[in-house]
Amino acid sequence: MSAPAAQPPADAPWTVGRILEWTTQHLKKNGCENARLDAELLLSEARGCPRIQLYVQFNEVVTDPQRTRMRDLVKRRTQAEPVAYLIGRREFFSLDFLVNRDVLVPRPDTETLVLELITEARKYENPRILELGTGSGCIAISTAVNVPTARVTAVDVSAPALVVANDNVQKHKVADRVTLLHGDLFAPLPADSQFDFVVSNPPYIADAEIEQLSNDVKLHEPHLALKGGTDGLEIIRRLFAAVPAFLVSGGRLLIEFSPEQAERMLRLVAENESFRDPRILKDMAGRARVLVATRR
Ligand SMILES: C[S@@+](CC[C@H](N)C(=O)[O-])C[C@H]1O[C@@H](n2cnc3c(N)ncnc32)[C@H](O)[C@@H]1O
């Protein structure tokens, strides 16, 4: 049997290493899944340094103001506030996005849609892309950054979300190719708008299921970004009904959904005469995640 790890004496200085260890254990006890990563992100925020630098600062003593800040962040994390909101940032598609409580925290699951969109858009000389429900702008902006000839129009019904999206557009220097519009789905677009791609990660959680979500999501993320009506598909159905007028022949529709909705998504395409060749893409965890269909 190996000896238990030696505890530092109670009066030992609060070094970076010690605080990380203590916070990790504390967050684990409070049910945080990625306790070590969360501890590192919060301490790098409290110290105002990149996370990677903590590894060469293990023996440095954390100052009193930094410890006060860290205590506040850890307390809020144990109350299920997402780390992304606490530090005001989230990495998505290897880019850093500003986030606050007005936008959904970008999820790795959504990178599946972006990867497909980028791969297909690169085949065009000047792809025209419409994103519905842009939130932080993570889909529109990571696409514009990775497809330098793309023009992206990004719509959201939430004005506060568009403030965040605009900050990210400026941060990533794509303001000349990403246009943000405020309104309900296609409503803010000129009637004759035509796109090669229409993409969306819409709200798709059934209203009654919101209560079953983890506290991180349920208590802190905007319900406007989550709630998809009685069966979760209300916005997706409205989108399907209106989208044919805005897609050129041969253009693609890409929609993210929840894995258990795959069959219903395929049915929606089958019922819509405007589309052919539906395909379902899986996310990195192997779950059905994105519908791709081609405009006839
Ligand atoms: C699931 S979030 C996706 C945010 C971001 N695109 C992402 O992938 O992280 C859905 C977004 O759709 C927006 N939204 C909800 N209903 C909408 C509507 N009727 N028209 C336009 N946007 C809507 C919400 O405000 C939210 O920003």
The ligand as a MOL file (V3000), in Angstrom:
LIG
                    3D

  0  0  0     0  0            999 V3000
M  V30 BEGIN CTAB
M  V30 COUNTS 27 29 0 0 0
M  V30 BEGIN ATOM
M  V30 1 C -28.3950 27.2470 -29.0310 0
M  V30 2 S -28.0120 28.9720 -29.1400 0 CHG=1
M  V30 3 C -26.6790 28.9340 -30.3130 0
M  V30 4 C -25.6990 30.0560 -30.1550 0
M  V30 5 C -24.4130 29.8980 -31.0080 0
M  V30 6 N -24.7360 29.8770 -32.4300 0
M  V30 7 C -23.6760 28.6320 -30.6310 0
M  V30 8 O -23.7090 27.6740 -31.4170 0
M  V30 9 O -23.0640 28.5890 -29.5390 0 CHG=-1
M  V30 10 C -29.4080 29.5590 -30.0530 0
M  V30 11 C -29.4190 31.0490 -30.3710 0
M  V30 12 O -30.5980 31.3270 -31.1380 0
M  V30 13 C -31.1530 32.5500 -30.7200 0
M  V30 14 N -32.5890 32.5160 -31.0660 0
M  V30 15 C -33.6140 31.9360 -30.3800 0
M  V30 16 N -34.7720 32.1100 -31.0410 0
M  V30 17 C -34.4790 32.7980 -32.1620 0
M  V30 18 C -35.2670 33.2890 -33.2500 0
M  V30 19 N -36.5880 33.0700 -33.3060 0
M  V30 20 N -34.6340 33.9790 -34.2390 0
M  V30 21 C -33.3080 34.1990 -34.1800 0
M  V30 22 N -32.5190 33.7610 -33.1840 0
M  V30 23 C -33.0850 33.0650 -32.1930 0
M  V30 24 C -30.8670 32.6220 -29.2400 0
M  V30 25 O -30.8990 33.9550 -28.7830 0
M  V30 26 C -29.4650 31.9730 -29.1730 0
M  V30 27 O -28.4690 32.9530 -29.2870 0
M  V30 END ATOM
M  V30 BEGIN BOND
M  V30 1 1 1 2
M  V30 2 1 2 3
M  V30 3 1 2 10
M  V30 4 1 3 4
M  V30 5 1 4 5
M  V30 6 1 5 6
M  V30 7 1 5 7
M  V30 8 2 7 8
M  V30 9 1 7 9
M  V30 10 1 10 11
M  V30 11 1 11 12
M  V30 12 1 11 26
M  V30 13 1 12 13
M  V30 14 1 13 14
M  V30 15 1 13 24
M  V30 16 1 14 15
M  V30 17 1 14 23
M  V30 18 2 15 16
M  V30 19 1 16 17
M  V30 20 1 17 18
M  V30 21 2 17 23
M  V30 22 1 18 19
M  V30 23 2 18 20
M  V30 24 1 20 21
M  V30 25 2 21 22
M  V30 26 1 22 23
M  V30 27 1 24 25
M  V30 28 1 24 26
M  V30 29 1 26 27
M  V30 END BOND
M  V30 END CTAB
M  END
